[in-house]
Amino acid sequence: MPLQVKRLLLAFAVFIAIMLVLKYFLTPDSWREYGAYRGKALTEISGKEAKYVEMETCAECHDTIAGLKTQGLHVSVQCEICHGPGYKHADDPDNNDLEIPRERQFCLRCHTKNMASPQDIIKQIDAVEHNEGEECITCHNPHQPWL
């Protein structure tokens, strides 16, 4: 057997040995307890506070906007998609740290013309030709985008 093949086999053997040692020390004890994930992850996640707020929670105080939204094209879009996490505002209505997106790029995340997106579901525009330089909300109310 040539010397370079022996050296290559030795290098592979050392590499595999290092990987096995690392796997032994870095794999958590609860790995594969309930499948291909850490078993203790379930208790860790269940101990965290839920931070998602559904549209119904927003509608309790913002019923006018919710009414508009139920008639519109964004009916299935959750409030937090545009306004960010609302759990702090739901717990304390004086906490107004919700986002009110005004920049054009925000709307273009979903509405830029893209042949891979479903055009019959999501209204798409050519961002270069459609009111370039204008904020979308100067013409469109996101809660009533059809106006």
Buried (B, 14 or more C-beta within 10 A) or exposed (E): EEEEEEEEEEEEEEEEEEEEEEEEEEEEEBBEEEEEEBBBBEEEEEEEEEEEBEBEBBBEEBEEBBEBBEEBBBEEBBBBEBBBBBBBBBEEEEEEEBEEBEEBEBBBEBBBBEEEEEEEEEEBBEBEEBEEEEBBBEEBEBBBBEE
